[in-house]
Amino acid sequence: MFAEDEAALLADAPGDLDSMVARRVAGEPLEYILGWAEFCGLRVFIEPGVFVPRQRTALMVREAVMAAPASPVVVDLCCGSGAVGAAVAAALSDVTSHAADLDPAAVSCARRNVTGAVHQGDLYDALPPALRCRIDLLLANVPYVPTEAIASMPPEARDHEAAVALDGGPDGLDVFRRVVVSASDWLAPGGSVFLETSAQQVSTAVETLSRAGLTARVATDDEIGATVVIGVRPTRSGPRPGRPAGS
């Protein structure tokens, strides 16, 4: 965003302008100062410390919307502010929506943005058992920055966002692997998991999905610098289990 655009947003925001400008000059993310971020046409409430949704993640939203069946069950894992799940739900109809995050601050924030249920806990441990084998769209914008690369991130992220939302372990794929290894236990037959990653991690990410028994594909958008890997659980014969209660 150009400085002129940031200045206009700050000038229109409630509060003391001089104080807000000083916070911005000190490197605090604009979204924390405003209290919101724009994402996929939505104004998403943001609290300090909570991961700020990146515009590149719009690719994940688009891919999920295109893959959605009728009346989908949608889960936003590692939800942060809940922006991804909220955007998918806003683009579809008759959605059963759940979101989950380990960070209490993120859960509090997501509950202001998500119309469905928001759960606190570590990945799948946070979800109601009734969702097993029933998720059509599993959205997981997991942390994927390698630990050693955190120090070279822009200070807005490095110094202000929670480390748990950024640090993906030695190669950036620790949380990615944990999501993928259990995805088939939670996806409905034909359901899909969507994970953002970097271009450098694609080959390892695709191999991880394939080893977990998922059919993998890759979506990219060079204009916004986005890479999303998608894993689809093979369809089995027989009726699909009943739809869980919505929220």
Protein Blocks (a to p, Z undefined) as FASTA:
>chain_A
ZZklmmmmmmmpgcjfklmmmmmmnopafklmnopaceehiacdddehiacddfklmmmm
mmmmmmpcehiadddehklnommmmmmmmmpghiacddddfblklmmmmmmmpmbdcded
ehjlmpcfklgopafbdcddddfbdfklmmmpcfklmmmmcfklmmgojnopmmmmmmmm
mmmmmpcghiacdddddfklmmmmmmmmmmnopacdddddfknopacddddddddedjdd
dddddZZ
